[in-house]
Amino acid sequence: MTAARDDAWMTADEAAAYLGYRTRAALYQAVRRGIVPAHRLGARRLRFRRSELDAELAQHPSRLSDPATTFPG
């Protein structure tokens, strides 16, 4: 991957799909809890940097998983 692609901005739908969240609402909940790094553009628009999402995935792979897709062990 090129550096430009690694640092690409993603919409909420793109970030949700990239992280494996089933819904955008699940992604928003993770943002509110401080699990997923996001940047606010204006009052309502969120954007996500691919490089920041990759860094979080590398540090805490299970922390970013969608709670709706995990099952109690």
Beta strands, then each sheet from edge to edge (+ up, - down):
strand 1: 9-10
strand 2: 39-41
strand 3: 45-49
sheet 1: 1+ 3- 2+
end
